[in-house]
Amino acid sequence: MPKIPMPMYCLALLATLAACEALGPADPLPPSAQLIAAPEQYREWWSKTEACSGMSGDFTRVEWYVVPNAQTFQTSAGTKVGLWSHSSAGVRIILAGSYAENELVVRHEMLHALLDREGHPKEYFQDRCALTWDSWGHAE
């Protein structure tokens, strides 16, 4: 087995530790959030989101939560109708109950999960998939 030079070993170890740090504990769920089984419709929307984005992902790795009877919910980032997160606890999508059947909102959060990132790159959220309030219905 070849010996790894110490500087390379240290860099690899630091990169591994940094990745672990980035995936820290999950933010707390909204107080009334409930874990749900993903409705069958979500699988179709996941496929559509994979197709428009050119990305692929494992639908079954997402944990789905709904905040019943809510138009919005509070997070550390402000008031939301949907939220994607990836932490050491896994991938989860939280939806305000009023938006749990809204294709735009659900697919918007799915796109975050497929991209595995925050933010809204124009290439994906507007140009390819039209998954913003302003672009919805203008693509595909």
Residue frames as qw, qx, qy, qz and C-alpha x, y, z in Angstrom:
[[0.000, 0.890, 0.455, 0.000, 0.00, 0.00, 0.00],
 [0.413, 0.511, -0.046, 0.753, 1.51, 3.40, -0.99],
 [0.358, -0.465, -0.448, 0.675, 2.31, 5.81, 1.80],
 [0.097, 0.879, 0.360, 0.298, 0.31, 9.07, 1.72],
 [0.372, 0.308, -0.250, 0.839, 2.48, 12.17, 2.26],
 [0.219, -0.431, -0.626, 0.612, 1.65, 13.88, 5.57],
 [0.133, 0.233, -0.010, -0.963, 0.53, 17.21, 3.98],
 [0.418, -0.089, -0.643, -0.636, -1.95, 15.35, 1.73],
 [0.395, -0.334, -0.840, 0.167, -3.21, 13.30, 4.67],
 [0.105, -0.365, -0.438, 0.815, -3.75, 16.47, 6.73],
 [0.264, 0.124, -0.267, -0.918, -5.61, 18.17, 3.88],
 [0.455, -0.198, -0.782, -0.378, -7.87, 15.15, 3.39],
 [0.330, -0.378, -0.752, 0.427, -8.58, 15.00, 7.12],
 [0.026, 0.298, 0.203, -0.932, -9.41, 18.72, 7.26],
 [0.358, -0.001, -0.499, -0.789, -11.74, 18.41, 4.26],
 [0.444, -0.297, -0.841, -0.085, -13.53, 15.50, 5.91],
 [0.232, -0.403, -0.598, 0.652, -13.93, 17.40, 9.18],
 [0.141, 0.190, -0.071, -0.969, -15.19, 20.49, 7.35],
 [0.422, -0.156, -0.680, -0.579, -17.82, 18.41, 5.56],
 [0.408, -0.392, -0.796, 0.217, -18.97, 16.97, 8.88],
 [0.111, -0.336, -0.352, 0.866, -19.17, 20.44, 10.39],
 [0.249, 0.025, -0.351, -0.902, -21.28, 21.68, 7.48],
 [0.590, -0.284, -0.637, -0.407, -23.80, 18.93, 8.19],
 [0.036, -0.177, 0.672, -0.718, -24.46, 19.82, 11.79],
 [0.143, 0.359, 0.856, -0.344, -27.65, 19.21, 13.72],
 [0.031, 0.557, 0.637, 0.531, -30.98, 20.02, 12.13],
 [0.180, -0.234, 0.156, -0.943, -32.80, 23.23, 12.98],
 [0.275, 0.214, 0.801, -0.487, -35.80, 22.61, 15.20],
 [0.014, 0.430, 0.776, 0.462, -39.05, 21.81, 13.43],
 [0.322, -0.370, -0.041, -0.871, -41.93, 24.26, 13.69],
 [0.337, -0.193, 0.704, -0.594, -43.85, 23.35, 16.89],
 [0.744, 0.192, 0.419, -0.483, -46.83, 21.67, 15.23],
 [0.433, 0.496, -0.641, -0.394, -44.99, 20.06, 12.27],
 [0.844, -0.070, 0.472, -0.244, -46.02, 16.46, 11.62],
 [0.147, -0.329, 0.845, 0.394, -44.08, 13.79, 9.76],
 [0.763, 0.368, 0.190, -0.496, -46.12, 12.50, 6.82],
 [0.642, 0.086, 0.671, 0.361, -45.81, 9.85, 4.14],
 [0.038, 0.331, -0.365, -0.869, -45.23, 11.63, 0.84],
 [0.685, 0.463, 0.327, -0.458, -48.41, 11.70, -1.25],
 [0.739, 0.207, 0.550, 0.330, -48.11, 9.75, -4.52],
 [0.367, 0.912, 0.158, 0.090, -48.43, 13.05, -6.44],
 [0.284, -0.867, 0.354, 0.207, -45.04, 14.08, -5.03],
 [0.688, -0.141, 0.608, 0.370, -43.29, 11.25, -6.92],
 [0.528, 0.668, 0.427, 0.305, -44.62, 12.62, -10.22],
 [0.007, 0.998, -0.039, 0.042, -43.54, 16.14, -9.24],
 [0.575, -0.601, 0.466, 0.303, -40.10, 14.81, -8.22],
 [0.684, 0.200, 0.566, 0.415, -39.72, 13.23, -11.70],
 [0.324, 0.877, 0.264, 0.236, -40.75, 16.49, -13.38],
 [0.246, -0.942, 0.214, 0.077, -38.24, 18.40, -11.26],
 [0.679, -0.305, 0.543, 0.389, -35.47, 15.94, -12.09],
 [0.610, 0.501, 0.494, 0.365, -36.32, 16.28, -15.78],
 [0.188, 0.959, 0.112, 0.182, -36.29, 20.08, -15.90],
 [0.362, -0.871, 0.320, 0.088, -33.16, 20.42, -13.75],
 [0.683, 0.525, -0.504, 0.064, -31.14, 17.64, -15.34],
 [0.128, -0.473, 0.751, -0.443, -30.38, 16.44, -11.79],
 [0.745, -0.212, -0.584, -0.243, -31.32, 13.17, -10.16],
 [0.154, -0.415, 0.644, -0.624, -31.80, 12.19, -6.56],
 [0.277, -0.175, -0.940, 0.093, -33.28, 9.63, -4.22],
 [0.423, -0.498, -0.248, -0.715, -36.87, 10.59, -3.47],
 [0.776, -0.429, -0.462, -0.033, -36.98, 8.15, -0.57],
 [0.558, -0.022, -0.412, 0.720, -34.24, 9.97, 1.35],
 [0.120, -0.381, 0.026, -0.916, -36.50, 12.99, 1.97],
 [0.132, -0.427, -0.796, 0.409, -38.51, 13.20, 5.18],
 [0.094, -0.494, -0.404, -0.764, -41.70, 15.17, 4.65],
 [0.142, -0.383, -0.637, 0.654, -43.33, 17.38, 7.28],
 [0.084, -0.614, -0.453, -0.641, -46.52, 19.44, 7.19],
 [0.007, -0.106, -0.491, 0.864, -47.54, 22.20, 9.55],
 [0.017, 0.532, 0.829, 0.172, -51.31, 21.56, 9.62],
 [0.047, -0.874, -0.484, 0.007, -53.80, 24.39, 9.16],
 [0.357, -0.655, 0.077, 0.661, -51.04, 26.91, 8.52],
 [0.510, 0.858, 0.062, -0.004, -50.57, 29.49, 5.79],
 [0.387, 0.712, -0.469, 0.351, -46.94, 30.01, 6.91],
 [0.831, -0.481, -0.193, 0.202, -44.55, 28.98, 9.66],
 [0.113, -0.946, 0.302, -0.039, -41.67, 30.68, 11.43],
 [0.912, 0.089, -0.122, 0.382, -38.02, 29.68, 10.96],
 [0.528, -0.560, 0.036, 0.637, -34.69, 31.18, 11.96],
 [0.306, 0.040, 0.451, 0.837, -34.65, 32.64, 8.42],
 [0.294, 0.096, -0.024, -0.951, -38.10, 34.22, 8.72],
 [0.680, 0.262, 0.434, -0.530, -41.64, 33.34, 7.68],
 [0.029, 0.259, -0.847, -0.463, -41.91, 30.49, 5.15],
 [0.816, 0.137, 0.006, -0.561, -44.49, 28.46, 3.21],
 [0.984, 0.120, -0.108, 0.074, -41.92, 25.72, 2.52],
 [0.187, -0.828, 0.528, -0.026, -38.42, 24.87, 3.66],
 [0.915, 0.223, -0.312, 0.123, -35.76, 22.40, 2.58],
 [0.307, -0.807, 0.489, -0.126, -32.94, 21.43, 4.90],
 [0.877, 0.218, -0.400, 0.154, -30.00, 19.04, 4.84],
 [0.317, -0.749, 0.476, -0.334, -28.23, 18.25, 8.07],
 [0.049, 0.329, -0.933, 0.136, -26.61, 15.38, 9.88],
 [0.524, 0.153, 0.674, -0.499, -30.19, 14.25, 10.62],
 [0.448, 0.320, 0.779, 0.301, -30.89, 13.89, 6.87],
 [0.030, -0.121, -0.387, -0.914, -32.89, 15.70, 4.21],
 [0.082, 0.551, 0.772, -0.304, -36.29, 17.11, 5.05],
 [0.046, -0.321, -0.357, -0.876, -38.91, 19.30, 3.47],
 [0.001, -0.449, -0.671, 0.590, -41.39, 21.18, 5.64],
 [0.031, -0.369, -0.527, -0.765, -44.56, 22.62, 4.13],
 [0.327, 0.074, 0.365, -0.869, -47.25, 24.91, 5.50],
 [0.411, 0.286, 0.852, -0.157, -50.48, 22.89, 5.38],
 [0.451, 0.731, 0.219, -0.464, -52.12, 25.35, 2.99],
 [0.344, 0.731, -0.477, -0.346, -49.32, 24.75, 0.47],
 [0.537, -0.271, 0.798, 0.020, -48.85, 20.97, 0.86],
 [0.645, 0.416, 0.633, 0.103, -50.72, 20.42, -2.43],
 [0.277, 0.912, -0.075, -0.295, -49.28, 23.43, -4.26],
 [0.904, 0.288, 0.100, 0.298, -47.10, 22.10, -7.08],
 [0.325, 0.810, -0.209, 0.440, -44.95, 25.23, -7.29],
 [0.410, -0.751, 0.402, -0.327, -44.11, 25.27, -3.57],
 [0.917, -0.224, 0.330, -0.001, -43.50, 21.52, -3.28],
 [0.839, 0.419, 0.076, 0.339, -41.36, 21.35, -6.43],
 [0.110, 0.886, -0.270, 0.360, -39.44, 24.48, -5.40],
 [0.572, -0.631, 0.489, -0.186, -38.35, 22.67, -2.23],
 [0.950, 0.102, 0.274, 0.108, -37.67, 19.49, -4.23],
 [0.599, 0.723, -0.122, 0.322, -35.32, 21.47, -6.45],
 [0.225, -0.808, 0.464, -0.286, -33.38, 22.61, -3.39],
 [0.831, -0.300, 0.463, -0.075, -33.10, 18.94, -2.36],
 [0.880, 0.404, 0.155, 0.197, -31.90, 17.88, -5.83],
 [0.380, 0.798, -0.235, 0.405, -29.35, 20.70, -5.98],
 [0.756, -0.381, -0.360, 0.392, -28.45, 20.12, -2.30],
 [0.364, 0.049, -0.116, 0.923, -28.05, 23.83, -1.73],
 [0.018, 0.744, 0.438, -0.505, -29.66, 26.99, -0.47],
 [0.000, 0.468, -0.297, -0.832, -30.13, 30.01, -2.67],
 [0.645, 0.567, 0.453, -0.239, -31.95, 30.25, -5.95],
 [0.308, -0.275, 0.576, 0.705, -29.61, 29.95, -8.95],
 [0.475, 0.494, -0.040, -0.727, -31.42, 31.60, -11.85],
 [0.271, 0.304, -0.821, -0.400, -30.36, 28.81, -14.23],
 [0.143, -0.151, -0.976, 0.067, -32.41, 26.25, -12.27],
 [0.079, 0.464, 0.679, -0.563, -35.15, 28.13, -10.43],
 [0.354, 0.633, 0.084, -0.684, -36.14, 30.44, -13.29],
 [0.319, 0.510, -0.578, -0.552, -34.69, 29.35, -16.63],
 [0.200, 0.126, -0.957, -0.166, -34.88, 25.54, -16.49],
 [0.159, -0.320, -0.920, 0.160, -37.74, 24.81, -14.08],
 [0.223, -0.471, -0.215, -0.826, -39.64, 28.09, -13.59],
 [0.583, -0.459, -0.656, 0.136, -40.08, 27.39, -9.89],
 [0.155, -0.141, -0.337, 0.918, -40.39, 30.92, -8.51],
 [0.245, 0.639, 0.561, -0.466, -43.57, 32.94, -7.98],
 [0.224, 0.699, -0.174, -0.656, -42.62, 35.20, -10.92],
 [0.163, 0.398, -0.769, -0.473, -41.58, 32.47, -13.35],
 [0.423, 0.134, 0.870, -0.215, -44.19, 29.78, -12.58],
 [0.596, 0.598, 0.493, -0.211, -46.01, 28.73, -15.73],
 [0.313, 0.858, -0.238, -0.331, -43.45, 30.27, -18.10],
 [0.091, 0.516, -0.831, -0.188, -41.41, 27.14, -18.85],
 [0.404, 0.015, 0.911, -0.079, -41.81, 23.43, -19.59]]
